[in-house]
Amino acid sequence: MITLLRTSCCLFILTLFGSILINADFEYSENEVQKIRRYMYEMTIKGYEEFDKNDHYPKSTINVNKPTDQIIAEAGYPSETHTLVTDDGYILKVHRIPCSRNDVDYGKKRPVVFLQHGLLASSADYVLMGPGHALAYELSDAGYDVWMGNYRGNTYSRGHVNDTLSKKDYWTFSWDEMAKYDLPKMLSHMQKVTGQKQFFYIGHSMGTLTYYTACNYHPWIGESTRLMVGYGPHTVVPHLFSPLFRVMADYINDIEWLFDKLGVYDFMPSNVLLDWLAAKVCSKDMQYESLCSNILFLICGYNKHEINSTTLPYIMGHTPAGTSTWNMIHYAQSVESGEWKGLDFGSTEANLKHWNSEKPPNYNYSVVTSPVALFWAPDDWLVVPEDVEILRKNLPNVVQYTRVNEDAYTHLDFLWGMNNLDLVYGPTMELMKKY
């Protein structure tokens, strides 16, 4: 049983909520993880009696404690879960909506689109807002065969074929491995199942970074992509505003300090760090919405004009979805260096062991041959306009470069914004018709 040591402190409760989910050992079963989610949800739901009175987000289509495939099924859409094993032994889960609830013809060939989540996220991001709002349902209703990936270390992809693998070895990865092993495995599986070589790709945040990086390891990915769409897209983030990565960058040469404050293996921020972040960035609006302990909002910011307050408990029931501390350090290295390159393990010996080189490799833009559309947010804490511009100038085939037409629009609004159909999703689907 989980014991709450400081029940009088809302901040601690929500910190524990995030920490338990992130720190769940990869050997936990999905049922156990979901039980933890439900328990913490019940502890945080007080004060939100009006959740389900909003007609736009009915209880039947949003479930704080249920996995992606169940959310899809309860919304009335066909739902599939595919379990894959990467070349280095990590077990991943991919979710699929093969057709719309309005056109349940499994034999019909549909254009394929792959959705990839960002940092500390999962496939649930693309279905949480329910039909009429969430991107996965919009694409399905528009006639697409929709696939949603899950990177290693998140809620759905916490297994390994080697049962004796230590936690240290399991969690020694960053977005390098996601790009080298996870993404090509998921995309090639999708190609095999659908019988279609060509696909659309939509990524958010880290889902864009890993796509561009994967093209360095696997040129076929760019060659097979009809159109790559990036929301909050980036390779380097030297100008970011996010306070967490700023302080991490200041201590980037002190690995022991970082592991102490962020978690030894999987990313689990200390209460001290969360308290500091909350004091640094929380507005009254965020405090009112009980966001000040959710690490994802502390990293990326909050826009009260786009996030419907009645949906927040459901969002917080699925985020943060977890990642490794090394992955967070890799991001901080990008802040400090301004370079798009592999993870630096902090010593010549460690780099030689991992890279067979004293320094990690630099990645190359020229291999990203697919047509690319970039959507960026003017008030994005994680991917500021200056860093999106770096990406635009370096990619060889940018076909659209769009500033979201709302001044307060920020990083997480791409997932849960109330006006996304008009601001982002509609324009995306119109562009997809051309490819």
N, C-alpha and C positions, 0 to 999 in steps of 0.2 A: 504494500500500500504506500502511496505517495504521501509524505508528511509535509505539511506547510508550516515552516518554522516561524514565519512572520506573517500571519494571516491578516494583520492589521494594515499591512503595506501593499497597496495595489501594485506598485512598481515591482515589488519582489514577486508577486503572484504571476504577473505577466512575463517577468524574466524567467521564472521557473518554467512557465508554459513553453517559451521558446527553447529554453535550454534542454528540457526533457526530450522534446521532439528531435532537436539537432543531435543530442548526445545519445539517442537510442542506438544501442549496439547493432551492427548490421546483421547480427544473428536473430534479432527479434522477428517474430512472425508479423505479418501484416495485421492480423487480428489484435495482437498485443499493442501495436502502434496505434491502431484505431481506438482501442480502449483508453489509452493515454490521452488521445485527442479529445475523446468525449468527456473524460474527467476534467481536463483543463478547461474545456469549453463551458462546462457547468459551473466551474469556479469563476469564470469571467463574464458569464452571460447576465449576471445581476445588473439591474439598471437599464437593460435594453428590452423592456417589456413590449415595445412597439415594433419589434423586428418585422413581423409578418403582416403588418397592416398596409405596407406599401404595395399597391397593386402591380407595380412593375417588376417586383421581385418576389413572386409567390413562394411560399415554403416548399411546395412540391418540386420546385426546380432547383433549389439551392440547399445543399446539405453540408453542414459544417464538419461532420464527422465521417462522411462516407467517401470512399475513393472515387477517382475520376470515372471509372467504368460504370459504377453504380449511379453516379450523378447523371451521366449520359442516358442510361437506361430509364431512369425515373423521369427524365424529360421527354421520353417517348421515342428516342432515337436508337437505332441499332448500335450495339457497343461490342467491341472486341478488345482483348488484352493479349499482346504478343510478348513472350519471354525470350530474350536473346542472351547469348554469351559472347563477350568480346574476345579478341585474340589473346588478351592478357588475363582472362578469367573472370571479369566482372559480369554480374548478372543484371541485365537491364529490363525494364518493362516499357513497352510502347502501347499507347492507346489509339484506337481507331474508330471513326464513325464512317462506315463504308458507304452510306447513303442517307438521304434525308428521311424523316418520319413521314414525309408526304410523297415519297417515291421509293418504296421498299422493293426495288428490283435489283437483287444481288448480281444478276448476270449482266447488267448494263455496265458498259465501260464508261468511266468518268475520269476527268482530269484529276491528277493526284497532287495534293498539296501537303507539305510537311511543316508542322509548327514546332518550333524549339524554344523552350523557356529560357529565362535569364538567370542571374545570380540568385541563389537561395530560393529557387522557385521550382515549379513542377508543371506537369501537363494540366493540372487542375485549373491553372490560371486562365486557360482558354475556354472553360465551360462554366466557371463559377457564377457568372452573371445571368446565366439562363438563356433560353431561346428569346430571340428578338434583341439580344444585347451582346452575348459572348461571341467572339470571333469564330470559334469552331462551328457553332450552329449556323451562323450567317453563311459561312462557306459551304456547309453541307446543304443548306436550303438553296444555295445558288448552283448546286449540281456538282460539287467537288467530293472526291474521296479523301477524307481528312485523317491525317496521321499526326500524333502528338508524341514527341520523344521525352525521355527522362534520363538525365545524366547521372553517372555514378555518384553515390553519396547522398542522393535526395531520398525523399520518403519512399519512392517506388523502386529505387535501384540500389538497394543496400546489401546485396548478396555477392558471394564469390564462390567459385567452384572448389576452392581450397579451404576446407573447414578449419584447418589448423593455422591459417594465415593470421599473423598478429595484427592487433589494431594499428600499430605503428605502420606496418607495411601496407595494410589496406588503405589507410588514409593518406599515404604519400602519393598524392596526385594533385594536379591542377588542371586548368583548362587546356594545357598541352595534351594530356591523355584523352580528354573528352574529344578533342579535335582529331587526334591520331587514331583512336580506337572506337570510341562510342558512336560518334556521328556517322562514320562510314558503315559501321555495322547496322545501324538503324536504317540508313538510307538504302543500302543494298538489299536488306530484307524487304523493305517496302517495294523496291523494284521487282524482286522475285515474286512476291505474293500477287502484285497487281499485273505483272507482265508488261509493265510500262517502264521504259528506260528514262524518259523525260518527266520532270516533276517541277512544281513550284515550291519555293522555300520561303517561309516567313519566320524570321527570328526576332526575338526581343532581347536587347541588352547583351548579355554573355552569349546568347544564341546567335548573335551576329558575329561576335569575335571568334567564336569557335568555327563558324562556317568559313570565314576568311582564312583562318589558320589551317583548317582541314584541307583547303585547296592546295596548300603547300605540300601536304603529305600525299594527297590523292587528287591529282588533276582531273580525274573522271567526274568528280563532284561538280566542278564548274561547268564542264562540258555537258553534263546531264541536266543542268538547271535551266528551265525555260525563263524564269525570272526569280531573282533573289530580292526579297523585300526586307529592309531592316528598320525596326522600330527602336529608337534610342541606340543607333548603331555606332560602333567604335572599334578601333584596334588599340590606340593609346589614349590615356586619359590624364595627361600632365596638368591640365587646367581645372580639374574637377573641383567642385565646391564641398562635396561630402566630407563632414568633419572626421568620420571614422578613418577613412583612407588617408586623410591629411596627417592625423596623429600617427598612423601606422607608418607612413612614409618617413616621418621624423625618426622613427626607431627601427628603420629597415635593416640596419646593420647589427641590431641587438636581437637576434633570433630568440634567445631565452626569454627576454621581456615580452616579446610578441606571443610566444606560446603560453606564457603565464597568464596574460590578459585575454587571449582569444580562445584558448583551449588547446590541449596538448596535441590532439590529433584531428578530431572533428571540431568545427567552428562552434564554440560555446563561450560567448563573451562573459567576462566576469561582471559581478554586480557593480563593482567600482567603475568599470569602463562604461557600463550602461547608465549609471547615475550621472557620470560626467557628460556623456552625450546628450542625455535628456535635458540637463541644465543648459547645455550649449545651444541646442536647436529647437527645443519645444516651445511652441506658441500656445496661447490659451486655447485656441481651436484644437490643437493636437492633444492637450491635456484633457479637454472635455471629452474627446473621442477615445480616450484611453489608449492612445497610440504611442505614448512616450517610452514604452518598454518593448515595442516591436522593432527589432533591429533593422528590418527591411525598410520601414518608414524613416528610421533615424539615418539610414544610409542614403535614401533616395528622395526624401521629402514628401510633402503632403499637400494636396490641392483640394480645399473644401468645396470648390465649385464643381468638381468632377466626381468625387467619391461620395456616393450616397451613404449617409451615416447608418442607415438600417442594414447595409450589407457588410459593415465592418466586422462584426463577429464571425461571419462566414469566411471573409478574407483571412482573418487572423487564425481561423481554424485550419488553414492550409499553408500558411506562411509564418515564419520561414520554414522552408522544406529541407534545409540542410546542405552543407558542403564541407570540404576539408579546410583546415586552417592554412595549409599550403596554398590553396586556391586564393584565399584572401590575401596572403602575403604576395602572391604573384601579381595581383591587382595593385597592391601598394608599390611594388617595384616599378610598375608602369608609371605611376604617379611621380616617383622619384627620378626615373631615368628618361621618361618620355619616349621610350623605345618599344617597338613591337618585337619581342623576342621571348625565348623560352625561359622557364623558371630558373633562377639562379639559386642553387642550394646553399650558398654561403661560404663554400670552401672549394679549393681546387680539387681536393680528393673526392668530395661529393659530386662535383660536376663531372669529373672524369668517369666516375662510376655510372652516372645516369646518362650523360651525353657523349661519353668518350671524347670529351674536349674540356679544356680548362674553363671555357665560357659557354653559356647557352647559345643556340643558333639565333640569328636574326631571321625574321620572316619577310616574305616578299609579296608585294601587291600585284605584280604583273601576272601571277598565276591565277588570279581571280578573274576568269574570262567571261563569266556569266553576266548578262545585263542586270544591273543593280538599281533599285529604287531606295532612296534614303528618306525616312520621315524623322524629323527631329523636333524636340520640345524646347521652347524658348526659356523655360524656367527649370530645366533638368539639372539636378544636383550632381548626378553621377556622370552624365555625358553632356557637357556644356557645349554651346554652339561652336566655340573655337576648335574643340576636338573633333566634332563632326566635320568641320571644314577641312581638317587635316586628312580625314578619310576620303572626302570627296575629291580632293586634289590628287590623291595618290591612286585611287582605283581607276582602272583603265576603261571601264564601260558603265559609267553612271548615266542612267536614262531618265531619272527623275530625282529631284532634290527638293523636298517639301518641308517648309516650316509649318507646324500645326498652327492653325489660325485661332489661337487663344493664348494670351500673354501669360497666364498662370499655369498653363499646361506643363506637367512634369513627368518624370520617368515612369512612375507606376500607372499614370493615367492611360498609357497605351493598352493596359490590361483591363482596367476596371472603370474607365471614364464613362460617365453617363451619356456623353455626346459623341462617342467614338464612331458610331455608324455614319454620322455626317462628317466628322473631322478626319477620320483615318480609314476605317474599314470600307466605307463606300468608295472613296477614291482608290483604295488598294484594289478592290475587285474590278473597278472600271479599267484600271491599268492592266490587270491580269488578262482581260478579254483580248488584249492586243498581242499576246504572246502564246 
